[in-house]
Amino acid sequence: MCQALSAPSPPCTALLSFLFFLLTVVGPVSVSAWRPWPQKNNMNTTDYAFGDSKKYEGSSEFVKLRYHMGPVLTTNITVHTIWYGKWERNQKKIIREFINSISAANSAHPSVAGWWRTVQLYTDQTGANISKSVRLGEEKNDRFYSHGKSLTRLSIQTVIKSAITAKTRPLPINPRSGLYLLLTADDVYVQDFCTSVCGFHYFTFPSLVGYTLPYAWVGNSAKFCPGQCAYPFAVPAYIPNRKPFKSPNGDVGVDGMISVIGHEMAELATNPLANAWYAGQDPSFPVEIADLCEGIYGTGGGGSYTGQVLDARDGATYNMNGIRRRFLVQWVWSHVLNYCTGPNALDH
C-alpha cells in the first residue's frame, strides 16, 4: 500500500505487525525457501550492508498473498501525471523515461520491462493478466501550488480533482485503465512524509472527486529526508562512516523517487481498489506485492542490505536498464516463485 522509509526501512504498519509477529510469536526460523546470499558471481556487482546484518528474500512459508476477487489493471495502462510545484525539465525527463521503459521490450538486460513482467503474471478472476502496455498519458502542471505547500492525505484527492476539472486542458477521466500519478516537488510536505512513508496509493472517493480513480502520490525527498526516502543515494546521519551510492541520473531526489514510483505502480496494477492481490486480513492495511520486497534491489537483499546490484563505468549504481537511462528499482513479489525477484536476479 505504501512505500515505507528505506534506510533501514521501517515498513508500513501492516508489514511491521507481520514481521513483529514472526519475531515474537514464531521466533527465529530457518526454512529452505530462504535463498542464501551467493558467494560468487560473474556480474559487475556491488554488495552494500550496514554492519554484519544481511537479510534475504521473503519466505513462501509465511507469506500468504491471496487474490480477493477484485479487479486488476488488465487493459492498456495510461499514466496521467500531475507535476505539483516547481520541477526542472531534466527531472521530468528522468521520470518520463522510467515510465516509458516499462513497455520498452528492446531495452538491454536487465531491464525495467523485465521487472514489469513479474507484475504481468498477476491475473483477475477471468484469468486475464495485467497489461504489458504502460504509456504516458496527459500531464498537468500545478506550478503555483494551488493547494499550498503542505498537503494532507485527503487534500491530495482535491489536487487530483482540480486536475480533472480544470477549465483548460483537464486530465481525462479514465476509471478503467487510468493511473493518476501525483508527484510533489522537493519543497512540498505531505502528511506522514519522511516519518513513515515516501509514497502511497489508493483510489479517489466519488463523494469528493466525483469518480473512483486509482492514484499514487510520491514526493521528492531531496530537501526533507533524502537519507530516508532517497536511500541508498543518501545515507541517514545516524549511520556513520557509510558512503552513499552514486545516483545513475545525477539527481538524488528524483533517482530516489523512481523506486517509489515503481513500488506504487506495481501495487496499483495488482490492487487498484484494495480488493485484489494482498496479504493480511485487513484490506485497510494490506501487505502488497512491493511491500513484501521493501529494500530488496538484488539477490540476497532485504532490510538494510540492498542486495547485489550493478556498477556503471561512471561509478553510479543501478539494477535495471531503461530506454536510454539506468535506474535502481526495488524488486516485487512473484506469486509464481513465492519470493521476491527482479531482472537482475543471479539465479535467472
N, C-alpha and C positions, 0 to 999 in steps of 0.2 A: 504493500500500500504506500509506504513512504521510503525514501532514500534517507537512511539514518546517517548520523555523523560517522566518519570513517577513518579515524586516526588516533588510536584504535577505535573501532566503531561501536558505540553503544547503540544497539539496534532499536527498532521501533518497539512499542510497548508489547505487542503480541509476541514478537520474536524473543524479546528479553524474558518474558514469562516462560516461554517454551524452553529456552536454554537453562533458566533457573531451575525449572522442574527436573531437567536431565541431571543437573549437577547435584541438587539437594535430595531428590527423591530416588532417582535411578542410581545415581552415584557414578563414579568413573567407570567407563566401559571400554572395551577393546573389541571391535567387531570387524569381520572380514570385509564389509562393504566400504570401510575407510581405506582409501588408496594411499600408500606411502609416498613420501616425497622422493622422487627419483634421485639417485646418486650420480648418474651420468646422463649426459645428453649431448647431441651434436649440433644444437642450435646456439645462436649467439644470444645467451640469456643472462638475466640479472636476477640474483636472489636478494631479497630485502626482508629482514626480520628485525623486530625490536627485541633485544635480549636474546634469550635462547628459546623463546616460545614460538613454536611453529604449529599451526593448526592445519587441518586437512579438509578436503571436500566433505560435504554433508553425508550422513549415513542414511541409507534407504531403510534401515531397520526401524528408525524412529520418525522419519518424516512421512506424514500421512497426507500427501497432497491429493485432493479429491476434486472431481468435477461436480458442480452443484446445479447443472442443467440450464444455466443462464447463457445468454448469447456471448459470442466472441467475435472479433472483427475478421470476418471471412471474405468480405468484399474489398476491393481495392481501397487501401487506406490513404486518406488525404490529410496531411498535417497543415492546419491553419495556425500561423504563428502570430502572436501578439508581442511586439517589442515594447516593453513598458520602461520608460525612461530613456536616457541617452546611451546610444550604442554606436561604437565605431564601425566603420564599413568592414574592416577585416574581421572583427568579432562575428559579425553576421555571416560572413563567408565561411568561417570555420564551422559554425553550427549548421548552416545550409548544406555544406558538403557532407557532413556526417549523416544527415537525414537522407540526402540523395544516394549515399553509399549503401544504404540498407538494401536497395534493389539493384545495385551495380554488380552483376554476376561476374564481370570480367576483371574485377579488382584482384591484385596479387594476393596470394595466400600468405598468411592467414588474413581473412577479410572480414569486414563488417557484415557483408552479405552472408558469409559463412556463420557468423554469430547469430544472425536472424533466423537461419534455418532451424535452429533449436526451437525458437519461438513458433515457427511454422508447424511444428509437429503437433501442437495442441489443436483440438477439434471441438466443434459444438456437438449437440445431441444427434445431428444428422450425419455426423462423420466428416463434415466439411472442415478443411484445415484453415488456419489463419492465413490471410493473404500474404503472398510473397511480394506483392506490389505496394510499396510505400513511396508516396511522392509528396513534394511540397505543393501546398495549395496557395490560397490568398494570404497576404500578410497585412497586418495593421500596425502602424506606428503610433505610440502614445508618448511623444517626446516631452510633453508638458505635465506629466504626472497627474492626470485628470482626477485621480482618486487619492492623491497625496503620496508621500514617501514612506508611509507606514501603513501596511495592509494587514487586515485580519484574514482568516481562512474564508470567512463569509464574504468579505469585500472583494476577494479575488473573483468571486462569481459575478459581482456587479461590474468589474472591469471587463469580463467576457461579454456580459450583456451590452455594455457600451459599444463593444467592438462589432457585435452582430446587429445593432440597431442604429449605428452611426448614420448620419444624413449623407455623408459622402463615403463611397467605397466601403460599405459594411461587409464584414466577413459573411460568406454564405452559411446558411443553416443546413447542416448535414448530420442528422442524428444517427444514421445507419453506419456510415463509414468515415465520418469526420473525426479528427482528433485535434483538439484545441490545446495549443501549447503556449502558455503564458510565461514569458521569460522576463525577469526583473533585473534592472541594471544594478551595478555594484553599490549604488547609494540608496537602494530601496530595501527597507526592512519588512519582512513578512512574519507574522505570528509564528513562534516556535523556531524560526530560522536560527541556525547556529547552536541553539540549546538542545534541540532534539531532532531536527530534520534539516536536510539540504534541498528537499523537493518532495512533492506528494502528488497523488492523483485521486480523482473522484469523478462525480458527474454533477452537472448543474441541476438545481431544483426548479421544476416548472413554475412554482409559485413565485420564484424570484427572477428567473431568467426567461421563462416562457417555454422552455424546451428542456429535455433531458439530453445533455451533450457531454460525452466523455472528455475530460480535460486533465491537464497536468500543469503544475507550476514548478519551475526550477529557478533558483536565484544565483546571481553571480556573487560569490563569497569573497572576492579579492580584497575588499576593504574591511569586511566584518569578521570573517573567520576562515581564511584560506587554509590554516592548519587543520581545520576540521572538515570542511567541505571541498577543498581542492587537494586533499591528500591523495597520493604521495608527492605532489608537486610542491607542497608546502608542508612543513612539519610543525606540530604544536610546540610551544615554548617549554612545556613540561616534559618533553622528551629530549634530553640534552645530547649533544655530540652526534646527531644524526643528520646527514646531508639529504636534502630533498632530491627527488628525481628532476631531471630537466624536462620541461613540458615539450611535447612534439610540435606544437604550433606557436610557441613563443608567447603564450598568454596563459598564465597560471590560472586565473579565474575562469576563463572560458574552457580551457582544457579540462579543468575540474568539473565544469558543468556537463561536458559531453557524456561522461559515465552516468551522471544522474539522469540526464535526458534518456539515455538508453535504458536505464533501470525502469523509469516511469513508462516509457513507450512499450516495453515488453510486458509490463503488468497491465497497462491499458488494453493491449491487444488480447490478453488472455483472461482479463477480469474487468471489463469496462463498467459493469453495473454492480460490482461487488457480489455477484451471484453465480460466478462461473468457476474458475480454477483457483483454489487456495487451500491452505492447510489451516487447521484450527476449527473450533466450533462456533465462533462469533464472527459473522460477516462484517461487523462494525470494526473489528480489529483483525483482519485476515493476514496470514503469512503467505505471501505470494511468491511467484517463481524467481523474482530477483531478490526479495528479502532473504530467501534461503541461501543466497550466494553472496551476501554482503561482504565486501572486502576481498573477494577472490578474483584475481586477474590472470592467474596462470596455474599450472599444475603444482599442487602442494599448498595452495594459498588458503587464507582464512584468518579471521581476526586481525591481528596487527601485521600479518605477513602477506604480502601481495601475491606470492607465488612466483613462478619463473616467467619472466616477461622478456621483451626484446630490446636490444640496444641499437639505435641508429648510428650511422657513421659520425653524426654531429654530437653524439652523446645523449641524445634525447631517448626517453623510454616510452615504449608503446607495446601493444599486443595485437593490433589489427590495422590492416591497410584499408584506406578508403579509395576514392577515385584518384585523387592526387595527393592526399594527406594521410598522415598516420594518427591513430587515436589509441588511448588507453581506456578500455571499457570493461566493466565488471562482467563476469560470467552470469549465466542463468541456469536454472534447474531444468534438467531433462527428465520428464516423467517416463521416458523410454529406458534411459540408462539408470535412472534413480540416483543421480548425483549431479553436481554442478559441472558444466562443461563450457568450452569455448573453442574457437577455431584454432587457437594456438596450443591446445592440449597436447602434451607429449606422447600420449598413448593413442593418438588418432592415426 
